[in-house]
Amino acid sequence: MQDWLTPAWKVVSDGCHLNRATEQLVSRAGFEIIRRNDEVDGLLVELHAAKGAPAGDDAGPAPS
């Protein structure tokens, strides 16, 4: 259903894609999902995220 609605939805909602894997894209961009709020049985999802260190970057702070 999301694939079917997305073309019209993008027009009326400033380019929003209903069928985009937003949570995965946010995580891949290096953000940590801190909180997820689902509303209307998961139809609306609010993500709270914070930028963390890039994956695999455990070197700690740079020497001064």
N, C-alpha and C positions, 0 to 999 in steps of 0.2 A: 504494500500500500504506500509506503514511503517513497519508493521509486516512482510510482504513478503520480503522486501529489507534488513531488519536488519541483518540476518545471513551473507550475502555477504558483507554488509557495514562494519560490525565489523572486518572482515579480512583485508580489504583495508584501514581502518581508525583507526587502533590501538585500537580496542575494543569499539568504539563509538556505542551507541545504538540509533537508530532513534526513537524508540517507548518508550523511557523512559520519564516519567513525570518530567523532570529536574526542572522546576520552582517550583513545589510542593515539591520536595525533598530538594531543597535549602531552602525553607521557613521552612519546618519541622525541618531542621538542626539548626534553630535559626538565619538564615540570613534574612536580610530585603532586598527585591528587591528595589534598588534605581532607576534603569533605565532599560528599555527593548527596544532593537532595533530590529525591524523585517526587514529582507531583502528578496528579491525575493518572494514577496507575502506571507511572513511568513514561507517560507521553511527554511531559516536560521534565528536563533534567538540568539542575544547576550544579556546576562544578566550582569548587574553590581549590585553587592550585598555587603553589609557590615554586619559584625557580630554585633549583638545587644545583649541585655540582654535576657536570656532565657525567654520564655513565662511564665507569672505569677510572674516574679521576679521584684517586684516593691519596694523592701526594701531599695533601694538607696545604697550609698557607705558604706563600712564597717567602724565602729567607729575606731578612732585611739587612 
